């Protein structure tokens, strides 16, 4: 039997080929797209700091900058960074993951700060911001392929727990910034409704939730090799995270009750139904891929969903009619909390299974090593 050995250089070259072609193509398209936009937009702002070339009055900066000169320089710098990242990914260099992470991370911070300064969300944020989030969908597996270690897998699986804890934190803290808001009688969506005083705050803080959940989904895919049901669950988690990148906002119930509802309100309901469907599918495949105890726990969670889902449905018409909804906030938060806790439990279970798997593999390796002595 011939043993094949590889040099460190050959191993690095092999790792470069681990990224699927479609992921690399998507990442290149996004980096190229963002690079062109940043360079062009930055050039316009530097050339005319008053913003008239982009039809943007200085007033929208709300005093953060005297004009667009400094933001233009920063934006142009991000364009250069994205160009360098594009070249690194194109050439499959050993630091392509780092350059792409710096580029997309810089853009993520740019949009976060921009929304905070402008105090509003416009269609341009979807046009340029959503591709950045999509870029992370294909960047995370690239980072993992370059650093596929036990620690990396543990970090990704921990993101599942962190995603739920973060969502629960913002669900407690953001309502405190909304005078007169009641978590008992009002829904979570009303925190980010058009015209709500907490809309921008919620959007900014909630951005982290799908990012953490997406990282968890990739962690599941790496940690459950061979388990078809759990791999499907990992894919569904990633898709569910993508769905949560953007929610069409609803209007405040007073506006809807007065007949001012728009397509955005209808789409918000559609998004909620899609999100619920994915939550149920994720739990279903998770239950199928794990033991009896976890299946029983999942069934109990399903029962909670059904019971409190019915209670939510009973009070929902009161939103569009601007009538009292005495307990809709409680019923909705119980359902959301049930899923968040389920994800936390899932994260813990998978981390334990992954730890046992690693210990088993190490034991086997140790046995063969001793046998060969």
C-alpha positions as CSV (number, residue, x, y, z in Angstrom):
1,X,0.0,0.0,0.0
2,X,1.4,3.4,-1.1
3,X,1.1,6.3,1.2
4,X,0.7,9.7,-0.5
5,X,2.2,12.7,1.2
6,X,1.7,16.3,0.3
7,X,4.0,19.3,1.0
8,X,2.6,22.4,2.8
9,X,2.4,24.2,-0.5
10,X,0.4,21.4,-2.1
11,X,-2.0,21.3,0.8
12,X,-2.6,25.1,0.5
13,X,-3.2,24.7,-3.3
14,X,-5.8,21.9,-2.5
15,X,-7.6,24.2,0.0
16,X,-7.9,26.8,-2.7
17,X,-10.1,24.4,-4.7
18,X,-12.5,23.7,-1.8
19,X,-14.8,26.6,-2.7
20,X,-17.6,25.5,-5.1
21,X,-17.5,27.4,-8.4
22,X,-21.0,28.9,-7.9
23,X,-20.0,30.5,-4.6
24,X,-16.8,31.9,-6.1
25,X,-18.7,33.4,-9.0
26,X,-21.4,35.0,-6.8
27,X,-18.7,36.5,-4.5
28,X,-16.8,37.9,-7.5
29,X,-20.0,39.4,-9.0
30,X,-20.9,41.1,-5.7
31,X,-17.3,42.4,-5.1
32,X,-17.2,43.7,-8.6
33,X,-20.6,45.3,-8.4
34,X,-19.9,47.0,-5.0
35,X,-16.4,48.1,-6.2
36,X,-17.9,49.8,-9.3
37,X,-20.6,51.5,-7.2
38,X,-18.2,52.7,-4.5
39,X,-15.6,54.1,-6.9
40,X,-18.3,55.9,-9.0
41,X,-20.2,57.2,-6.0
42,X,-17.1,58.2,-4.1
43,X,-15.8,60.0,-7.2
44,X,-19.0,62.0,-7.5
45,X,-19.0,63.0,-3.8
46,X,-15.3,64.0,-3.9
47,X,-15.7,66.0,-7.1
48,X,-18.8,67.9,-5.8
49,X,-19.0,67.6,-2.0
50,X,-22.3,69.4,-1.9
51,X,-23.9,66.2,-3.3
52,X,-25.7,67.8,-6.3
53,X,-24.2,65.2,-8.7
54,X,-26.0,62.5,-6.8
55,X,-29.1,64.6,-6.0
56,X,-28.4,64.5,-2.3
57,X,-28.6,67.6,-0.1
58,X,-26.1,68.1,2.7
59,X,-29.0,68.4,5.1
60,X,-29.6,64.6,5.1
61,X,-26.3,64.3,7.0
62,X,-28.0,65.9,10.1
63,X,-24.8,67.7,11.0
64,X,-22.5,64.6,11.1
65,X,-20.4,66.1,8.4
66,X,-20.3,69.6,6.9
67,X,-20.5,68.1,3.4
68,X,-19.9,64.9,1.5
69,X,-16.1,65.2,1.0
70,X,-15.0,62.9,3.8
71,X,-17.8,60.3,3.2
72,X,-16.8,60.4,-0.5
73,X,-13.2,59.6,0.4
74,X,-14.2,56.8,2.6
75,X,-16.5,55.4,-0.1
76,X,-13.8,55.6,-2.7
77,X,-11.4,53.8,-0.3
78,X,-14.0,51.0,0.1
79,X,-14.1,50.8,-3.7
80,X,-10.4,50.3,-3.8
81,X,-10.6,47.7,-1.1
82,X,-13.3,45.8,-2.9
83,X,-11.3,45.9,-6.1
84,X,-8.3,44.3,-4.3
85,X,-10.6,41.7,-2.8
86,X,-12.0,40.9,-6.2
87,X,-8.5,40.4,-7.6
88,X,-7.6,38.2,-4.5
89,X,-10.6,36.0,-5.0
90,X,-10.1,35.8,-8.8
91,X,-6.5,34.6,-8.3
92,X,-7.5,32.2,-5.5
93,X,-4.8,33.8,-3.3
94,X,-4.2,32.4,0.2
95,X,-5.5,35.6,1.7
96,X,-8.7,35.9,-0.5
97,X,-10.9,35.2,2.5
98,X,-9.3,38.0,4.5
99,X,-9.5,40.6,1.8
100,X,-13.1,39.7,1.0
101,X,-14.0,39.8,4.7
102,X,-12.4,43.2,5.0
103,X,-14.2,44.5,1.9
104,X,-17.7,43.2,2.9
105,X,-17.2,44.0,6.5
106,X,-16.2,47.6,5.6
107,X,-19.4,47.9,3.5
108,X,-21.5,46.4,6.3
109,X,-20.2,49.1,8.7
110,X,-20.7,51.8,6.0
111,X,-24.4,51.0,5.6
112,X,-24.9,50.6,9.3
113,X,-23.4,54.1,10.0
114,X,-25.1,55.6,6.9
115,X,-28.6,54.5,8.0
116,X,-27.9,55.8,11.5
117,X,-26.8,59.2,10.2
118,X,-29.6,59.5,7.6
119,X,-32.2,58.2,10.0
120,X,-34.1,56.6,7.2
121,X,-34.0,53.6,4.9
122,X,-34.3,54.2,1.2
123,X,-34.5,51.9,-1.8
124,X,-30.8,52.5,-2.5
125,X,-30.0,50.6,0.7
126,X,-31.7,47.5,-0.7
127,X,-30.0,48.0,-4.1
128,X,-26.5,48.2,-2.6
129,X,-26.8,46.8,0.9
130,X,-28.6,43.5,0.3
131,X,-25.8,42.3,-2.1
132,X,-23.3,42.9,0.8
133,X,-25.4,40.6,3.0
134,X,-25.6,38.0,0.2
135,X,-21.9,38.3,-0.1
136,X,-21.5,37.0,3.4
137,X,-23.6,34.0,2.5
138,X,-20.8,32.7,0.2
139,X,-17.9,34.3,2.2
140,X,-18.5,32.4,5.4
141,X,-17.9,28.9,3.7
142,X,-14.8,30.3,2.0
143,X,-13.4,31.4,5.4
144,X,-14.3,28.0,6.8
145,X,-12.6,26.2,3.9
146,X,-9.4,28.0,4.7
147,X,-9.7,27.4,8.4
148,X,-11.7,24.2,8.8
149,X,-10.8,23.4,12.4
150,X,-12.6,22.1,15.4
151,X,-12.6,25.5,17.0
152,X,-14.0,27.1,13.8
153,X,-16.9,24.6,13.8
154,X,-17.6,25.3,17.5
155,X,-17.7,29.0,16.9
156,X,-20.2,28.6,14.0
157,X,-22.4,26.3,16.1
158,X,-22.3,28.8,19.0
159,X,-23.7,31.4,16.6
160,X,-27.0,29.6,16.7
161,X,-27.2,30.3,20.5
162,X,-26.0,33.8,20.1
163,X,-28.6,34.6,17.3
164,X,-31.5,33.7,19.6
165,X,-30.0,35.5,22.6
166,X,-29.4,38.6,20.6
167,X,-33.0,38.6,19.2
168,X,-34.3,38.3,22.7
169,X,-32.1,41.2,23.9
170,X,-33.3,43.6,21.3
171,X,-36.9,42.5,21.9
172,X,-36.5,43.6,25.5
173,X,-34.4,46.8,24.9
174,X,-35.9,48.4,21.8
175,X,-39.5,48.7,23.2
176,X,-38.1,50.8,26.0
177,X,-37.3,53.5,23.4
178,X,-40.9,53.6,22.1
179,X,-43.0,55.8,24.4
180,X,-46.4,54.2,25.0
181,X,-45.4,50.9,23.4
182,X,-46.8,47.8,25.2
183,X,-45.3,44.4,24.6
184,X,-48.6,42.9,25.7
185,X,-50.9,44.5,23.2
186,X,-48.6,45.3,20.3
187,X,-46.7,43.1,17.9
188,X,-42.9,42.9,17.3
189,X,-43.4,44.2,13.8
190,X,-44.8,47.4,15.1
191,X,-41.4,48.3,16.5
192,X,-40.1,48.6,12.9
193,X,-43.3,49.9,11.3
194,X,-43.1,52.9,9.0
195,X,-43.4,56.0,11.2
196,X,-42.5,54.2,14.4
197,X,-39.9,56.0,16.5
198,X,-37.9,52.8,16.9
199,X,-37.9,51.8,13.2
200,X,-34.2,52.7,12.5
201,X,-33.0,51.4,15.9
202,X,-34.7,48.1,15.3
203,X,-33.4,47.7,11.8
204,X,-29.8,48.5,12.8
205,X,-29.8,46.1,15.7
206,X,-31.7,43.4,14.0
207,X,-29.1,43.2,11.1
208,X,-26.9,41.0,13.3
209,X,-29.6,38.3,13.8
210,X,-29.7,36.8,10.3
211,X,-25.9,37.1,10.1
212,X,-25.5,35.0,13.2
213,X,-28.2,32.5,12.1
214,X,-26.5,32.2,8.6
215,X,-23.2,31.4,10.3
216,X,-24.9,28.8,12.4
217,X,-26.4,27.2,9.2
218,X,-23.0,26.8,7.7
219,X,-21.7,25.4,11.0
220,X,-24.5,22.8,10.8
221,X,-23.4,21.8,7.3
222,X,-19.8,21.4,8.4
223,X,-20.6,19.5,11.6
224,X,-23.2,17.0,10.5
225,X,-21.5,15.3,7.5
226,X,-23.4,12.2,6.5
227,X,-26.7,13.1,8.2
228,X,-29.1,13.9,5.4
229,X,-31.8,15.4,7.5
230,X,-29.5,17.8,9.4
231,X,-27.8,18.9,6.2
232,X,-31.2,19.8,4.8
233,X,-31.9,21.7,8.0
234,X,-28.6,23.6,7.7
235,X,-29.5,24.6,4.1
236,X,-33.0,25.7,5.3
237,X,-31.4,27.8,8.1
238,X,-29.3,29.6,5.6
239,X,-32.3,30.3,3.4
240,X,-34.3,31.4,6.4
241,X,-31.5,33.8,7.3
242,X,-31.5,35.3,3.8
243,X,-35.3,35.8,4.0
244,X,-34.7,37.8,7.2
245,X,-32.2,40.1,5.6
246,X,-35.1,42.3,4.5
247,X,-38.7,42.5,5.7
248,X,-41.2,44.8,3.8
249,X,-42.3,47.2,6.6
250,X,-45.9,47.4,7.8
251,X,-47.4,50.8,8.6
252,X,-48.6,51.8,12.0
253,X,-52.1,50.4,12.8
254,X,-53.7,53.8,12.9
255,X,-52.6,54.4,9.3
256,X,-53.8,51.0,8.2
257,X,-57.1,51.4,10.0
258,X,-57.7,54.6,8.2
259,X,-57.5,52.8,4.9
260,X,-53.9,53.7,4.1
261,X,-52.5,50.2,3.8
262,X,-50.2,49.6,0.9
263,X,-48.5,46.7,-1.0
264,X,-45.8,46.8,1.7
265,X,-48.3,45.8,4.4
266,X,-49.5,42.8,2.3
267,X,-45.9,41.8,1.6
268,X,-45.1,42.0,5.3
269,X,-47.8,39.4,5.9
270,X,-46.5,37.2,3.1
271,X,-42.9,37.4,4.5
272,X,-44.3,36.4,7.9
273,X,-46.0,33.3,6.4
274,X,-42.8,32.4,4.6
275,X,-40.7,32.8,7.7
276,X,-43.1,30.7,9.7
277,X,-43.0,28.0,7.0
278,X,-39.2,27.9,7.2
279,X,-39.2,27.8,11.0
280,X,-41.5,24.7,10.8
281,X,-39.4,23.0,8.2
282,X,-36.2,23.7,10.1
283,X,-37.7,22.2,13.2
284,X,-39.1,19.2,11.3
285,X,-35.8,18.2,9.7
286,X,-34.0,18.9,13.0
287,X,-36.3,16.5,14.8
288,X,-35.9,13.9,12.1
289,X,-32.1,14.1,12.3
290,X,-31.7,13.8,16.1
291,X,-32.8,11.4,18.8
292,X,-36.2,10.7,20.4
293,X,-35.8,13.1,23.2
294,X,-35.2,16.0,20.8
295,X,-38.1,14.8,18.6
296,X,-40.4,14.9,21.6
297,X,-39.2,18.4,22.5
298,X,-39.8,19.5,18.9
299,X,-43.3,18.1,19.0
300,X,-44.0,20.1,22.2
301,X,-42.7,23.3,20.4
302,X,-45.0,22.5,17.5
303,X,-48.0,22.4,19.8
304,X,-47.0,25.7,21.3
305,X,-46.8,27.1,17.7
306,X,-50.3,25.8,16.9
307,X,-52.0,26.9,20.1
308,X,-50.6,30.4,20.3
309,X,-50.8,30.8,16.5
310,X,-54.5,30.4,16.7
311,X,-54.7,33.0,19.5
312,X,-52.7,35.4,17.3
313,X,-55.0,34.7,14.4
314,X,-58.0,35.6,16.5
315,X,-56.7,39.0,17.4
316,X,-54.9,39.9,14.1
317,X,-58.0,41.5,12.4
318,X,-57.8,44.1,15.2
319,X,-54.6,45.5,13.7
320,X,-56.1,46.3,10.3
321,X,-59.2,47.7,11.9
322,X,-57.2,49.7,14.5
323,X,-59.1,48.0,17.3
324,X,-57.7,46.8,20.7
325,X,-55.6,43.6,20.6
326,X,-55.4,42.8,24.3
327,X,-52.8,40.0,24.3
328,X,-51.4,39.7,20.8
329,X,-48.0,40.8,21.8
330,X,-47.8,38.1,24.5
331,X,-49.0,35.3,22.2
332,X,-46.6,36.4,19.4
333,X,-43.6,36.6,21.8
334,X,-44.4,33.2,23.2
335,X,-44.2,31.7,19.7
336,X,-41.0,33.6,18.8
337,X,-39.5,32.7,22.1
338,X,-40.3,29.0,21.6
339,X,-38.4,29.0,18.3
340,X,-35.5,31.0,19.8
341,X,-35.2,28.5,22.7
342,X,-35.4,25.6,20.3
343,X,-32.5,27.0,18.3
344,X,-30.5,27.4,21.5
345,X,-31.2,23.8,22.5
346,X,-30.3,22.7,19.0
347,X,-27.0,24.5,19.1
348,X,-26.1,22.9,22.4
349,X,-27.0,19.4,21.2
350,X,-25.0,19.8,18.0
351,X,-22.0,21.1,19.9
352,X,-22.1,18.1,22.2
353,X,-22.5,15.7,19.2
354,X,-19.6,17.4,17.4
355,X,-17.4,17.2,20.5
356,X,-18.2,13.5,20.8
357,X,-17.4,13.0,17.1
358,X,-14.0,14.7,17.5
359,X,-13.2,12.7,20.6
360,X,-14.1,9.5,18.7
361,X,-11.9,10.4,15.7
362,X,-9.0,11.3,18.0
363,X,-9.4,8.0,19.8
364,X,-9.4,6.1,16.5
365,X,-6.3,8.0,15.4
366,X,-4.6,7.4,18.7
367,X,-5.4,3.6,18.4
368,X,-3.9,3.3,14.9
369,X,-0.9,5.3,16.0
370,X,-0.2,3.0,18.9
371,X,-0.8,0.0,16.7
372,X,1.8,1.0,14.2
373,X,4.5,1.5,16.8
